Amino acid sequence: MASLTPISQSHSLLKKPNLTIPPPPSLSSSFIPKDFPYSKAQSFKFSRMATRIVSSTTAEKPRKRYPGEAKGFVEEMRFVAMKLHTREQAKEGEKEVKEPEERSVRKWEPSVDGYLKFLVDSKLVYDTLEWIIDKAAFPSYAELRNNGLERSEKLAKDLQWFKEQGYAIPEPSSPGVSYAEYLKELSEKDPQAFICHFYNIYFAHSAGGRMIGKKVAQKILDNKELEFYKWDGDLSQLLQNVRAGLEMRRTIVWKKLRNHSSILGRSFD
């Protein structure tokens, strides 16, 4: 740092009094006027002042940011999500593969029956999410209504198409029902945690979900693109709009927490 330069010079002057006094450092003008008389005593005073400034700056370290926080709440969630992915699942994945079931399937052969079970469970989950947002137990949920990412209506059309092709539509599975109930409970007890599920479900489907849908269509649907993988409007813009809404919500919650902490006489930072 520039403020350390006069410190070393002043120490040299104290040890070697016959040494010619050097001119003020080139960056000193930001601290000392150009017409300020420069002497040994003043240099030493300045060096002590600089030392105090450096010490003070070192003591008041800024709050450590979480990875991705500087780019926003959504980036934070994406960073955490990558910790739950292996490198085989995502190029940014960080989770180590320890169990056989965590490894990628080398040979994947989907079936219509299995795919239908997935679509039925997905519809139950999206029905639940849209019901929660519409009910809006918390006012902030209402801001996520009609965001363009809704999938329930699209899935209903797809299931109707399968039915017209002669396939029997199964009932939702036990895991699907359990997860839907969990989302309802979470949305009422822990809105922050619920928003993380909301983000992960919608955003994951717009990325990896689309890739899965394309591969399934190639293998068992004669390349038919289901409505589940179509959006009305530009998907990138829809996602950006939801990101902006989540960031705004995070800012509001953060301010409320800061205000609450200041009332309690605590530092939230």
MIVEXMI-712166 format. One line per 2 residues: number of its first residue (from 1); for each residue z, x, y of N, C-alpha, C, O. Coordinates in steps of 0.001 Angstrom, whole numbers, plus 500000, padded with zeros to 6 digits. Example, Ala and Ser with C-alpha at 12.3 -4.5 7.8 and 13.67 -1.06 7.14 Angstrom:
1	507800/513190/494310/507800/512300/495500/507800/513200/496700/508465/514236/496681 | 507080/512850/497750/507140/513670/498940/507870/512900/500030/508039/513409/501138 $
END
This chain:
1	500000/500842/498794/500000/500000/500000/500000/500872/501248/500499/501997/501217 | 499446/500364/502345/499358/501140/503584/500729/501436/504124/500916/502485/504741 $
3	501723/500551/503923/503051/500727/504485/503791/501881/503835/504793/502344/504380 | 503322/502369/502667/503989/503472/501989/503579/504816/502567/504282/505808/502375 $
5	502450/504866/503275/501953/506135/503805/502917/506776/504774/503240/507949/504586 | 503414/506079/505824/504361/506709/506738/505662/507083/506075/506357/507966/506576 $
7	506035/506449/504959/507269/506799/504259/507167/508220/503738/508060/509037/503960 | 506054/508517/503032/505897/509853/502479/505785/510885/503592/506282/512001/503444 $
9	505140/510534/504708/504996/511469/505818/506357/511769/506439/506650/512920/506763 | 507175/510761/506603/508471/510974/507248/509359/511843/506383/510138/512639/506907 $
11	509259/511708/505050/510055/512559/504168/509622/514010/504291/510453/514918/504293 | 508303/514222/504394/507803/515586/504560/508305/516198/505859/508630/517385/505892 $
13	508374/515419/506920/508829/515903/508219/510294/516293/508167/510697/517265/508807 | 511091/515560/507424/512524/515868/507336/512761/517166/506569/513692/517910/506877 $
15	511917/517439/505569/512084/518657/504774/511483/519880/505464/511999/520985/505297 | 510393/519711/506243/509703/520821/506898/509593/520540/508385/508549/520073/508840 $
17	510639/520810/509158/510652/520474/510589/509586/521178/511405/509234/520694/512481 | 509050/522312/510934/508049/523044/511701/506630/522527/511462/505677/522983/512093 $
19	506507/521581/510554/505183/521056/510255/504662/520234/511429/505399/519452/512029 | 503385/520420/511746/502783/519656/512835/502763/518178/512487/502373/517796/511384 $
21	503188/517344/513437/503246/515906/513203/501845/515352/513098/501045/515558/514011 | 501515/514660/512028/500167/514094/511871/499995/512884/512762/500980/512294/513205 $
23	498768/512510/513028/498530/511301/513842/498946/510062/513059/499083/510112/511837 | 499144/508965/513754/499527/507732/513053/498476/507358/512021/497289/507602/512236 $
25	498887/506775/510909/497930/506367/509877/496936/505347/510426/497238/504585/511344 | 495749/505358/509837/494661/504522/510358/494986/503041/510319/494464/502289/511142 $
27	495835/502586/509390/496163/501168/509276/497403/500792/510077/497842/499642/510051 | 497976/501785/510801/499225/501502/511511/499025/500511/512647/499987/499891/513101 $
29	497775/500352/513117/497539/499452/514239/497885/498019/513905/498133/497210/514799 | 497902/497700/512626/498263/496343/512241/499758/496116/512341/500230/494980/512316 $
31	500518/497239/512457/501962/497121/512581/502469/497618/513941/503438/497091/514487 | 501782/498663/514482/502251/499309/515703/501137/499322/516736/500008/499670/516393 $
33	501401/498959/517984/500374/499037/519034/499855/500461/519166/500569/501421/518875 | 498595/500594/519612/497996/501926/519728/498720/502790/520746/498780/504007/520569 $
35	499288/502196/521830/499941/502994/522858/501416/503234/522527/502169/503751/523352 | 501826/502845/521287/503225/503055/520901/503467/504538/520716/502746/505167/519941 $
37	504491/505160/521418/504763/506605/521276/505185/506933/519859/506093/506300/519319 | 504560/507882/519271/504788/508250/517873/505611/509539/517822/505174/510564/518344 $
39	506777/509505/517210/507641/510683/517106/508290/510703/515739/508146/509770/514949 | 509024/511810/515467/509696/511926/514179/510702/510801/513983/510754/510178/512923 $
41	511484/510551/514996/512537/509546/514886/511937/508160/514677/512401/507378/513847 | 510880/507877/515462/510280/506553/515344/509568/506411/514004/509552/505332/513412 $
43	508960/507543/513515/508314/507495/512216/509325/507193/511134/509043/506428/510212 | 510513/507794/511239/511550/507581/510245/512059/506139/510306/512328/505522/509275 $
45	512190/505599/511550/512615/504212/511704/511591/503277/511072/511933/502315/510385 | 510335/503591/511326/509271/502755/510790/509258/502814/509260/509053/501795/508600 $
47	509478/504014/508695/509468/504158/507245/510614/503372/506619/510455/502782/505550 | 511797/503364/507301/512916/502581/506764/512606/501098/506823/512949/500343/505913 $
49	511938/500677/507927/511553/499277/508060/510553/498904/506978/510644/497833/506378 | 509591/499800/506732/508594/499545/505705/509234/499442/504335/508841/498619/503508 $
51	510245/500308/504104/510950/500269/502821/511620/498928/502618/511588/498366/501524 | 512242/498404/503701/512914/497112/503607/511895/496001/503337/512167/495072/502578 $
53	510708/496108/503973/509671/495101/503767/509204/495112/502322/509057/494058/501703 | 508965/496325/501774/508521/496455/500396/509564/495901/499448/509232/495182/498505 $
55	510844/496234/499695/511921/495753/498830/512021/494247/498871/512207/493600/497841 | 511894/493681/500081/511982/492235/500235/510839/491544/499514/511030/490523/498854 $
57	509636/492117/499649/508469/491522/499003/508605/491565/497497/508237/490619/496800 | 509143/492687/496992/509321/492830/495553/510335/491841/495024/510173/491307/493926 $
59	511392/491587/495803/512458/490701/495353/511994/489249/495299/512425/488494/494427 | 511119/488853/496222/510676/487466/496296/509351/487296/495560/508315/487046/496176 $
61	509395/487435/494236/508182/487295/493451/507779/485828/493349/508644/484962/493212 | 506487/485536/493413/506043/484141/493304/506297/483595/491908/506421/484353/490946 $
63	506374/482268/491807/506581/481624/490521/505407/481942/489595/504247/481858/489997 | 505719/482305/488365/504683/482645/487399/503886/481404/487032/504456/480379/486657 $
65	502586/481498/487138/501732/480365/486818/501481/480291/485314/501443/481309/484622 | 501316/479083/484834/500913/478891/483461/499427/479225/483341/498682/479078/484310 $
67	498983/479675/482152/497555/479970/481992/496710/478741/482308/496957/477653/481788 | 495707/478930/483170/494826/477831/483540/495322/476998/484699/494575/476171/485222 $
69	496583/477194/485124/497159/476348/486171/496429/476493/487495/496278/475525/488241 | 495973/477718/487786/495306/477947/489067/494051/477095/489216/493648/476768/490332 $
71	493430/476733/488088/492216/475918/488131/492502/474433/488023/491589/473616/488146 | 493757/474071/487794/494097/472657/487750/494717/472208/486436/494741/472939/485446 $
73	495216/470980/486464/495926/470402/485331/495040/470282/484091/495488/470566/482981 | 493795/469865/484272/492886/469695/483148/492626/471029/482465/492552/471093/481238 $
75	492486/472097/483250/492276/473423/482682/493509/473876/481907/493387/474548/480882 | 494695/473514/482390/495925/473805/481653/495886/473158/480275/496192/473796/479268 $
77	495504/471880/480242/495464/471158/478969/494418/471755/478038/494636/471845/476830 | 493285/472163/478597/492243/472776/477779/492744/474084/477167/492460/474388/476009 $
79	493493/474853/477961/494031/476117/477475/494975/475874/476301/494912/476576/475292 | 495852/474877/476437/496786/474555/475363/496032/474059/474128/496385/474406/473001 $
81	495002/473255/474342/494212/472741/473222/493572/473876/472437/493489/473813/471210 | 493118/474916/473135/492492/476039/472457/493493/476799/471576/493099/477438/470600 $
83	494753/476732/471910/495774/477380/471084/495932/476678/469737/496457/477256/468785 | 495476/475431/469664/495572/474664/468428/494286/474748/467603/494209/474188/466510 $
85	493279/475451/468130/492013/475628/467424/491932/477035/466832/492445/477989/467416 | 491300/477159/465695/491015/478473/465130/489701/478974/465713/488970/478212/466345 $
87	489399/480250/465503/488143/480803/466003/486947/480170/465295/485845/480138/465844 | 487162/479665/464077/486086/479008/463353/485773/477643/463959/484649/477152/463860 $
89	486789/477031/464593/486616/475710/465194/486104/475785/466626/485371/474904/467075 | 486489/476833/467338/486058/477007/468728/486075/478488/469060/486949/479226/468606 $
91	485100/478920/469858/484997/480351/470163/486183/480861/470962/486460/482060/470958 | 486904/479947/471665/488083/480343/472417/489376/480051/471657/490469/480219/472197 $
93	489248/479615/470407/490426/479282/469610/491338/480477/469402/490876/481613/469289 | 492646/480212/469351/493628/481293/469213/494515/481148/467976/495248/482071/467622 $
95	494446/479983/467319/495311/479757/466176/494864/480578/464986/493672/480639/464685 | 495817/481218/464300/495505/482011/463123/495405/481101/461907/496208/480182/461747 $
97	494431/481352/461061/494258/480571/459837/495245/481086/458799/495164/482234/458362 | 496178/480220/458411/497198/480613/457446/497125/479810/456145/497459/480314/455072 $
99	496682/478550/456258/496608/477687/455090/495153/477418/454723/494281/477407/455591 | 494895/477204/453440/493506/476937/452997/492877/475744/453706/491687/475765/454021 $
101	493684/474686/453962/493128/473492/454599/492752/473719/456058/492081/472882/456663 | 493185/474859/456636/492853/475155/458025/491494/475842/458155/490977/476007/459259 $
103	490929/476236/457033/489625/476890/457065/488501/475866/457202/488622/474723/456762 | 487419/476297/457816/486274/475403/457977/485660/475089/456617/485644/475930/455718 $
105	485158/473873/456484/484507/473462/455244/483126/474120/455176/482295/473931/456064 | 482896/474884/454126/481630/475613/454013/480470/474683/453693/479364/474850/454208 $
107	480732/473703/452839/479685/472757/452472/480194/471354/452752/481097/470860/452076 | 479614/470729/453740/480090/469424/454200/479061/468364/453856/477919/468416/454313 $
109	479483/467393/453039/478587/466318/452636/479220/464981/453010/479995/464429/452229 | 478903/464452/454195/479483/463178/454613/478900/462014/453819/477803/462102/453268 $
111	479665/460915/453775/479199/459700/453116/479291/458549/454108/480057/458607/455070 | 478513/457512/453870/478545/456355/454762/479920/455696/454716/480460/455313/455753 $
113	480483/455563/453527/481808/454940/453397/482862/455726/454167/483681/455148/454883 | 482835/457031/454017/483808/457867/454728/483604/457802/456229/484567/457779/456995 $
115	482350/457772/456647/482039/457704/458076/482468/456373/458669/482933/456313/459808 | 482310/455296/457889/482743/453982/458350/484260/453942/458558/484745/453342/459518 $
117	484988/454567/457673/486446/454616/457833/486810/455336/459130/487720/454926/459849 | 486086/456409/459411/486318/457157/460652/486010/456289/461868/486784/456273/462825 $
119	484900/455575/461843/484511/454733/462978/485500/453587/463188/485820/453246/464327 | 485978/453000/462108/486936/451894/462213/488248/452387/462814/488802/451743/463706 $
121	488748/453522/462334/489983/454085/462896/489784/454475/464356/490673/454292/465187 | 488601/455017/464656/488316/455400/466041/488333/454183/466950/488861/454238/468061 $
123	487757/453087/466480/487738/451879/467299/489149/451373/467562/489455/450936/468672 | 490010/451429/466553/491399/451001/466736/492084/451849/467805/492799/451321/468657 $
125	491865/453164/467757/492483/454075/468727/491951/453800/470129/492727/453730/471083 | 490637/453644/470262/490066/453381/471592/490450/451993/472097/490654/451809/473297 $
127	490551/451011/471193/491049/449686/471596/492445/449813/472191/492763/449204/473213 | 493264/450614/471530/494653/450805/471969/494710/451510/473321/495464/451104/474205 $
129	493920/452554/473479/493902/453289/474746/493479/452376/475895/494106/452374/476954 | 492431/451613/475686/491939/450740/476743/492923/449608/477045/493036/449165/478188 $
131	493632/449143/476013/494665/448117/476209/495817/448678/477047/496333/448003/477939 | 496213/449914/476753/497305/450566/477490/496918/450750/478963/497705/450461/479865 $
133	495708/451229/479183/495250/451463/480551/495128/450141/481317/495452/450069/482502 | 494665/449112/480635/494514/447814/481294/495870/447181/481592/496060/446575/482647 $
135	496805/447322/480665/498149/446770/480863/498877/447518/481970/499598/446917/482767 | 498688/448827/482015/499239/449697/483070/500750/449553/483232/501240/449032/484234 $
137	501474/450028/482218/502935/450041/482306/503390/450908/483475/504468/450700/484032 | 502564/451873/483839/502799/452717/485009/501589/452552/485933/500453/452533/485459 $
139	501815/452433/487237/500709/452219/488185/499593/453253/488072/498424/452936/488292 | 499949/454477/487733/498932/455538/487668/497919/455284/486561/496789/455766/486641 $
141	498303/454530/485522/497354/454224/484450/496183/453395/484975/495042/453564/484545 | 496484/452505/485905/495451/451613/486434/494309/452389/487083/493180/451903/487146 $
143	494604/453588/487561/493578/454403/488211/492518/454887/487218/491445/455340/487614 | 492835/454784/485921/491907/455252/484888/491065/454113/484309/490309/454318/483359 $
145	491196/452929/484875/490398/451802/484397/488913/451996/484749/488565/452601/485762 | 488074/451467/483888/486621/451477/484147/486106/452853/484543/485364/453002/485514 $
147	486517/453862/483766/486119/455230/484106/484764/455629/483520/484250/456708/483814 | 484190/454759/482694/482876/455055/482140/482909/455770/480805/481872/455932/480161 $
149	484105/456208/480376/484214/456908/479096/484641/455976/477961/484718/456404/476810 | 484917/454719/478272/485397/453768/477265/484434/453685/476079/483213/453716/476240 $
151	485025/453578/474878/484209/453596/473661/484314/452336/472804/483530/452178/471868 | 485237/451449/473085/485469/450289/472213/484242/449407/472061/483866/449053/470944 $
153	483629/449057/473153/482456/448178/473111/481304/448843/472369/480576/448185/471625 | 481142/450140/472571/480073/450881/471885/480315/450888/470372/479390/450696/469583 $
155	481567/451110/469984/481894/451145/468560/481709/449779/467908/481292/449689/466753 | 482018/448724/468643/481831/447369/468119/480363/447128/467781/480047/446503/466768 $
157	479475/447625/468631/478037/447472/468378/477609/448267/467138/476801/447800/466335 | 478166/449473/466998/477812/450297/465842/478291/449664/464537/477552/449635/463553 $
159	479509/449164/464525/480035/448539/463318/479246/447278/462962/479054/446972/461785 | 478798/446558/463973/477964/445385/463739/476631/445802/463122/476111/445113/462245 $
161	476086/446907/463566/474824/447400/463015/474993/447748/461533/474145/447399/460712 | 476094/448440/461191/476339/448785/459787/476488/447517/458943/476007/447456/457812 $
163	477149/446523/459495/477337/445257/458783/475990/444596/458507/475775/444038/457430 | 475091/444659/459474/473758/444077/459310/472937/444836/458271/472002/444285/457690 $
165	473289/446102/458038/472595/446891/457020/473151/446635/455624/472673/447197/454639 | 474180/445769/455553/474728/445418/454241/475985/446159/453852/476454/446022/452722 $
167	476550/446950/454766/477771/447696/454448/479013/446865/454745/479046/446108/455715 | 480025/447011/453910/481297/446321/454120/482134/447144/455105/482286/448355/454944 $
169	482661/446482/456105/483472/447176/457119/484927/447181/456656/485514/446113/456485 | 485525/448362/456448/486898/448431/455946/487935/448117/457027/487620/448062/458216 $
171	489163/447917/456589/490271/447740/457511/490730/449111/457994/490484/450109/457317 | 491392/449185/459150/491904/450477/459619/492864/451094/458595/493606/450382/457918 $
173	492840/452395/458494/493704/453090/457540/495139/453144/458050/495402/452876/459223 | 496051/453488/457174/497460/453597/457549/497681/454666/458621/498411/454411/459579 $
175	497075/455863/458497/497230/456874/459566/496695/456391/460905/497276/456678/461952 | 495570/455648/460872/495005/455135/462113/495929/454142/462789/496111/454183/464006 $
177	496519/453242/461996/497452/452250/462531/498704/452929/463093/499200/452558/464156 | 499200/453919/462369/500409/454633/462806/500168/455350/464132/501022/455333/465019 $
179	498999/455980/464260/498711/456709/465498/498558/455748/466676/498998/456051/467786 | 497942/454605/466441/497775/453619/467507/499141/453129/467998/499351/452972/469200 $
181	500068/452889/467064/501410/452451/467435/502145/453557/468188/502898/453300/469128 | 501910/454779/467758/502540/455924/468434/502076/456026/469879/502875/456308/470771 $
183	500791/455799/470112/500262/455846/471476/500903/454780/472364/501194/455033/473533 | 501122/453599/471810/501763/452524/472574/503177/452927/472995/503566/452762/474151 $
185	503929/453453/472041/505309/453871/472334/505327/455006/473348/506127/455007/474283 | 504444/455963/473153/504401/457122/474046/504038/456710/475464/504591/457241/476427 $
187	503115/455768/475597/502659/455345/476923/503774/454700/477737/503715/454691/478966 | 504789/454161/477068/505898/453506/477758/507079/454448/478003/507841/454267/478953 $
189	507219/455452/477139/508376/456340/477227/508068/457667/477919/508926/458228/478601 | 506856/458164/477746/506519/459501/478258/505088/459505/478785/504178/459944/478082 $
191	504871/459024/480007/503504/458930/480541/502771/460260/480610/501557/460305/480411 | 503496/461357/480892/502838/462663/480958/502257/463049/479600/501135/463550/479514 $
193	503036/462811/478533/502553/463132/477190/501390/462220/476801/500437/462656/476154 | 501477/460963/477198/500393/460037/476881/499081/460481/477529/498020/460413/476909 $
195	499162/460936/478784/497956/461388/479483/497323/462566/478748/496099/462700/478736 | 498137/463413/478140/497584/464538/477378/496787/464027/476179/495728/464568/475861 $
197	497293/462984/475511/496550/462386/474395/495267/461734/474911/494202/461863/474306 | 495386/461042/476021/494222/460392/476636/493128/461419/476899/491966/461209/476551 $
199	493510/462522/477512/492555/463590/477828/491913/464136/476561/490691/464260/476476 | 492743/464459/475579/492238/465109/474379/491265/464206/473614/490241/464680/473122 $
201	491576/462919/473512/490726/462001/472757/489363/461832/473420/488328/461968/472767 | 489365/461538/474709/488096/461276/475400/487262/462537/475601/486046/462523/475407 $
203	487915/463612/475988/487154/464823/476290/486686/465514/475014/485601/466095/474990 | 487490/465459/473954/487073/466073/472692/485873/465336/472114/484970/465959/471555 $
205	485858/464020/472246/484722/463246/471731/483441/463575/472494/482353/463564/471917 | 483565/463864/473781/482379/464168/474587/481826/465555/474283/480719/465886/474708 $
207	482580/466363/473557/482133/467729/473240/481897/467871/471737/480793/467622/471252 | 482935/468272/471005/482796/468456/469561/482440/467182/468830/481744/467221/467815 $
209	482913/466041/469338/482603/464766/468701/481120/464476/468671/480609/463938/467689 | 480438/464820/469719/478990/464602/469784/478259/465483/468773/477271/465060/468174 $
211	478742/466696/468589/478130/467601/467613/478283/467048/466197/477355/467101/465390 | 479485/466513/465911/479723/465932/464592/478806/464731/464380/478201/464576/463319 $
213	478712/463877/465413/477864/462702/465309/476414/463051/465043/475732/462369/464279 | 475949/464106/465672/474554/464524/465477/474316/465007/464053/473288/464696/463451 $
215	475267/465770/463513/475103/466283/462146/475167/465158/461122/474415/465155/460148 | 476074/464193/461346/476187/463051/460437/474897/462237/460456/474404/461807/459413 $
217	474360/462033/461656/473121/461260/461787/471974/461933/461023/471147/461251/460418 | 471926/463248/461051/470878/463984/460350/471008/463855/458842/470008/463799/458127 $
219	472251/463808/458358/472489/463827/456912/472429/462447/456257/471930/462319/455138 | 472936/461404/456946/473050/460110/456256/472477/458918/457032/472420/457816/456488 $
221	472057/459104/458269/471581/457969/459064/470136/458108/459507/469684/457387/460396 | 469415/459027/458896/468006/459226/459240/467836/459478/460742/466903/458982/461373 $
223	468776/460274/461300/468769/460691/462708/469004/459550/463702/468697/459696/464885 | 469535/458435/463249/469848/457345/464170/471029/457748/465052/472067/458189/464557 $
225	470858/457592/466345/471941/457906/467290/472765/456642/467542/472249/455642/468039 | 474026/456700/467199/474898/455545/467373/475275/455365/468843/475210/456303/469638 $
227	475665/454149/469182/476106/453842/470542/477373/454613/470903/477643/454880/472074 | 478131/454959/469887/479380/455713/470078/479141/457012/470840/480036/457528/471511 $
229	477925/457529/470727/477590/458815/471341/476665/458658/472546/475957/459591/472926 | 476680/457471/473138/475887/457217/474333/476805/456760/475468/477789/456055/475246 $
231	476460/457175/476684/477234/456785/477860/476297/456193/478908/475141/456600/479031 | 476807/455243/479645/476035/454635/480731/476219/455492/481983/477262/455437/482635 $
233	475218/456269/482305/475331/457182/483438/475395/458624/482982/475338/458905/481785 | 475510/459525/483918/475556/460958/483628/476939/461330/483101/477939/461194/483806 $
235	476987/461802/481853/478269/462115/481217/479044/463186/481984/480260/463085/482146 | 478339/464201/482447/479013/465278/483183/479726/464743/484417/480845/465156/484725 $
237	479080/463830/485117/479681/463257/486316/480859/462349/485963/481871/462336/486665 | 480725/461595/484881/481821/460735/484443/483055/461570/484107/484175/461222/484483 $
239	482837/462665/483401/483942/463553/483039/484572/464168/484287/485794/464281/484388 | 483732/464557/485223/484240/465153/486459/485072/464153/487241/486092/464518/487825 $
241	484647/462888/487261/485405/461861/487968/486787/461675/487352/487780/461530/488064 | 486840/461681/486028/488131/461528/485350/488997/462757/485591/490205/462638/485796 $
243	488381/463940/485567/489139/465168/485864/489786/465072/487243/490965/465384/487415 | 488999/464638/488215/489512/464529/489581/490679/463539/489640/491664/463771/490342 $
245	490561/462440/488900/491639/461462/488875/492906/462022/488248/494010/461760/488725 | 492747/462791/487180/493904/463397/486527/494557/464434/487438/495783/464527/487501 $
247	493735/465211/488142/494276/466214/489057/495049/465542/490194/496115/466014/490591 | 494509/464447/490711/495183/463734/491788/496518/463178/491302/497528/463241/492002 $
249	496497/462637/490095/497724/462090/489534/498759/463191/489361/499942/462986/489631 | 498314/464355/488911/499237/465469/488712/499857/465902/490040/501050/466200/490106 $
251	499037/465935/491102/499541/466328/492419/500604/465362/492910/501622/465774/493466 | 500360/464068/492702/501332/463054/493139/502637/463207/492380/503713/463168/492975 $
253	502546/463382/491054/503755/463544/490234/504501/464799/490654/505729/464798/490748 | 503751/465881/490910/504369/467157/491305/505135/467002/492610/506250/467507/492739 $
255	504546/466309/493578/505221/466100/494860/506484/465269/494692/507506/465549/495319 | 506413/464242/493842/507586/463408/493607/508711/464217/492983/509875/464053/493349 $
257	508369/465086/492047/509378/465928/491413/509978/466907/492415/511184/467157/492406 | 509129/467457/493277/509630/468384/494301/510568/467659/495261/511629/468180/495604 $
259	510179/466449/495700/511030/465678/496610/512358/465332/495947/513416/465405/496573 | 512289/464954/494676/513505/464602/493952/514420/465810/493825/515634/465705/493997 $
261	513822/466962/493522/514628/468173/493360/515252/468606/494674/516360/469142/494684 | 514542/468376/495809/515092/468770/497101/516275/467880/497464/517228/468330/498099 $
263	516206/466606/497055/517332/465696/497302/518550/466139/496516/519681/466027/496988 | 518310/466649/495300/519418/467114/494466/519896/468498/494883/520892/469000/494361 $
265	519187/469109/495822/519566/470434/496276/519144/471531/495327/519784/472580/495258 | 518072/471295/494594/517591/472301/493639/516186/472728/494014/515439/471999/494666 $
267	515852/473931/493582/514502/474434/493815/513656/474114/492614/514003/474491/491495 | 512538/473419/492822/511667/473055/491717/510712/474183/491356/510128/474193/490272 $
269	510558/475135/492274/509682/476277/491993/510391/477294/491123/509812/478325/490781 $
END
